[in-house]
Amino acid sequence: MLIREHFPNLLGWDLHLHATDLSPTVIAKAKEGVYTDMEARRRLSDSLSTRYSTNRFEIAISV
């Protein structure tokens, strides 16, 4: 989402992001991209949530 919002000129690039966390559970949840309503509200502004979620719980696959 941040790349789409702040670096639109990179959208045609083949980008690979590498993330680390001490918790494999957190990494697995991020890969899945599905969050509870409370998690989504806590982390995303209303405008980002409207633009990038398929509903209030799931981040669109194109992100």
N, C-alpha and C positions, 0 to 999 in steps of 0.2 A: 504494500500500500504506500509506503513512504517513497519508494522509487517511482511509482506511478504519479504520485502527487508532486514530488519535488524535482524529479529528474526525468521528465517525459521523453527527452531525447534518447534515453537508454532503452526504451521499450522494445526496439528491434534487436537489441543485443541478446546473445545467449549467456545469461548471467547464472551463476551458481553461487548460492549463499551457504556458507558453512557456519553452523551454530553449535555452541557447546553449552552444557549446563551440567551441574553436578548430579542432577536427577534424570535418569533415563525416562522416567514417567513424564516429566515436563517436555522433553524432546519429542516423545511419542505423541503427546497431546498437540504440540505445535504442528507436527507433520500432518496430523489428522485434520486440523483446522476447524474443529467443532467445539463450541464453548457454550456454557450455560448462559442464560439471559443475564444473570448477575455478573458473570465474568466479562461478557461483551460490553455491558454498560460501564463497568469499572475501567475498562481499557480503551474503548473507542468513543470518539465524539459522535454525536447524533449524525452529523453529516457523513463521516466515514462509514458508520454503520449502515446508513441508507445506501451509500454508493457501492459498498463492497460485500455486503452480506446477502445471501440468498433468502434468508429470513433472519430473525434476531439471533440465531444460534450458530449458523454455519458460514464460514468465510468462503466467498466465491472461489472456485477452482482456478480461475484465470489469474488470481493474485499469486 
